[in-house]
Structure formats: structure tokens, C-alpha cells
Amino acid sequence: MNVKAKYQPVLDLGEKLEVKNGDVNVEGDILKIKGMTKTQYEKNLLWDKIKEIGGEHPSDIKANITVEDDSVYHRHTVKSGESLSKIAKHYYGDPMKYTKIFEANTNILKDPNVIHPDQVLVIPNLQ
């Protein structure tokens, strides 16, 4: 299997995420990819997929992935049945961090227990 075929799921994910300025080259046995994701969360998704395929320190791929908007971790569109704690668990692994999401969205949220489908919430960086 050539290296591009091996990492095809990464390239497919990049397409799904609409990575900008994407470039893919094979040099010898190394796949070189570059591009820009919208948010850090999307960049992390790509790196997770790279590591899933190539291991923690893959030697057959070099990736230069930049982030368009590093002022936020991600922007999330609320789906029916979601709560801030479910969203916090998804992005941070900790449902109790829902307060961070609420605080970042007080311009559109008045109560942390009331969110509506199709609202776009800022998921803040945790620094």
C-alpha cells in the first residue's frame, strides 16, 4: 500500500472539514500535506486521524496544518436534544466545563439551561 492510500482517511476528513489551501505531495515514502482548518478543534481532529493510522509519532507523514481562527476552540451549531453539559463533554471531555461555554456566549444565552437548535455557540479555548 502506498503512503497516500494509507492516509486516504486523513485526506477525506480534510475534504469534509473544507480545509483551505490544501496541498498533498508524495516524496519517496513520505506523504506531505498542508492546509488550514477553521478552528483548533478541526486541526485536532486531523491529527487524531493521523495518529490513529500512523501511530503516536508517524515517520511516513509530514503535516503542516494551520488554524484560520485561533480566537476560539470551535463554533458549534446546537442540535435538538443537546445541552451545554453534553457539548462541554464532547469538546472538553468534562461536562462540568459547561460554564465556560455559557460565559463565552452570554451575548445570545441568558440561562445555561436554555439553548435552542441552530444556535451557533462559541466553544472557547481553555487557557
N, C-alpha and C positions, 0 to 999 in steps of 0.2 A: 504494500500500500504506500503510495507516495504521501509526502507530508501534507500537501494541500487537501487530499482526500481525508486524511486522518483528522484534520482540524476543520472539515467542512461544517460541522455543527456550530463552530465559533463564527464562521463566515455567515451562516444562515441567521444566527442570532443578531449579528451586526446589521444585516439587512432588515430584520424585523424591527430593530431598535432605530432604524433610519440613521445609522452612523454617517456623519458628513465627512467629506474629503477622504473617503476611504481609498486605500491603496493596498494591493496584495501582490507580493513577489515571491518567487521561489529562487533561492540562491544556494545551489548544491543541495544539501539535505536540510536547509533551514527555510522555514516559512517566515517572511517578514510582512507584518501587517501594521497599518497605521490608520488612524481616523479619530474623529471627535464625537463623543457622546453628548447628549443634552445635559446629563447630571452625573454626579459621582456614583449614585446607585446603579445607573446603567453601566458605567465603567466597571464597577464591582461585579455585575452580572457577567460581563465578558471575561474578566479574569477568573471568576469561579468556573466558567465553562472551560477555559484554557487549562486550568489546574485539574479539572475533572478528567480531561482527556490525556494531558501530558504529565500529570503528577505535580507535586508542590513546586519543583524547580525544573521545568521542562527545558531541555537544551536544544530542541529542534524548532523552536519558535521564538521570534523576537517581536514584541508588540510595543508600539508607541501609541498609546491611547490617551488623548487629552479630553478635557471636560469644558464644554461651552459655558455652562453657568455653575460656578463653584460657590455661589452665594447660598445655595440650598442643596440639601442632600437629594431631594427629588420633588416632583409635583405629582400628587396623587388625585385621580378622579374617583370620587366616592361612588361605590356600587351599593345597590339595595342590600340591606341586612348588615352592613358594616357599622362598626363603632370606632371611636378613636383608640380604644384599647386594642382592638383587633388590628387596626392599621399600625399602631406602635409595635405590636408583637411581630408583624410582618417585616417592618423595616429595621427595627432595633433589637428584636428578639426579647423584648421586655414590655408587656402590656402596661406596666405602671408608668412608662415614659409618655403616656398619652398627654400628660400635662404640657410637655414640650411642644407637641403638635398644636394643642389648643392655644398656648401662648403665642405661637407663631402665626395664628390665624384669627386673632381677636377682631380683625377688621371685617370678617364675614361670619364669625361664630360668636354667639352670646352666651351659650351654655355648652359645656363639654359633652353633655348627654344628648344634644340635638344636632345631628348632621343630616344632610339630605343627598340623595343620589344626584350625580353630575356636578356637585360642588368640587372645585379644584383646590386642594389643600396643599400648602407648603409643608414639606417634611424637612425640618431644619437639620443642619449639621449639628452633631453633638460634640462641641468643643468647650 
